[in-house]
Amino acid sequence: MKQLIKSIAGKALLVALLIFTCAISVLAQNGGSSTTTHTETQSINVQPWVWVVGGAVFILILVAMLRGRGGRDSVHVTKTTTTESDI
């Protein structure tokens, strides 16, 4: 159990270090030049069909995960015991 805790703590430390490194690299890209460009392109995230398809996929994944817990594949064990007073 201690090894499991140590491995989870080690993985958490590595993830935190990775996030910190990504944050540093993003902040480092803020250069000294101040050029501005204006484009008139529309992002794909603004279109409503993207949100509808994303929501439908999320719901399908959620249903598939929850159905696997208590579906037809689950095993039910019934145990009966008899004692000498029952005979």
C-alpha positions in Angstrom: 0.0 0.0 0.0 2.9 2.3 0.8 4.4 1.7 -2.7 1.0 2.6 -4.3 0.9 5.8 -2.3 4.5 6.7 -3.3 3.8 5.9 -6.9 0.6 8.1 -6.9 2.5 10.9 -5.2 5.3 10.6 -7.7 2.9 10.8 -10.6 1.2 13.8 -9.1 4.5 15.5 -8.7 5.5 14.8 -12.3 2.1 16.1 -13.5 2.5 19.3 -11.4 6.0 19.8 -12.8 4.7 19.4 -16.3 2.0 21.9 -15.8 4.4 24.3 -14.2 6.8 23.9 -17.2 4.0 24.5 -19.7 2.9 27.7 -17.8 6.5 29.0 -17.8 6.9 28.4 -21.6 3.6 30.1 -22.3 4.6 33.2 -20.2 8.0 33.2 -21.9 6.4 33.6 -25.3 5.2 37.1 -24.4 7.8 38.9 -26.6 8.9 42.5 -26.6 7.4 43.4 -30.0 3.9 44.8 -30.1 2.5 44.0 -33.5 -1.2 43.7 -33.9 -3.0 41.9 -36.6 -6.8 41.8 -37.2 -8.3 38.9 -38.9 -12.0 38.4 -39.8 -12.0 34.6 -39.5 -14.7 32.9 -37.4 -13.5 30.3 -34.9 -15.0 26.8 -35.1 -15.9 27.0 -31.4 -18.4 29.7 -32.0 -20.6 27.5 -34.4 -23.5 25.9 -32.5 -23.3 22.5 -34.2 -19.9 22.0 -32.7 -21.4 22.3 -29.2 -24.3 20.0 -30.0 -22.1 17.3 -31.4 -19.7 17.6 -28.5 -22.5 17.4 -26.0 -23.9 14.3 -27.7 -20.6 12.6 -27.7 -20.1 13.4 -24.0 -23.5 12.0 -23.1 -22.8 8.8 -25.0 -19.5 8.3 -23.3 -21.1 9.0 -19.9 -23.9 6.5 -20.5 -21.5 3.9 -21.7 -19.4 4.2 -18.6 -22.3 4.2 -16.2 -24.1 1.3 -17.9 -21.0 -0.9 -17.5 -21.3 -0.8 -13.7 -24.7 -2.4 -13.1 -25.7 -3.8 -16.4 -26.5 -7.4 -17.4 -22.9 -8.5 -17.0 -22.9 -8.0 -13.2 -22.8 -11.2 -11.1 -25.2 -11.7 -8.2 -24.3 -14.3 -5.6 -26.9 -15.8 -3.3 -25.7 -17.8 -0.3 -27.9 -19.9 1.8 -26.8 -21.6 5.0 -28.5 -24.4 6.9 -27.9 -25.1 10.5 -28.7 -28.2 12.5 -31.7 -26.6 14.1 -33.2 -26.1 10.6 -33.1 -29.8 9.7 
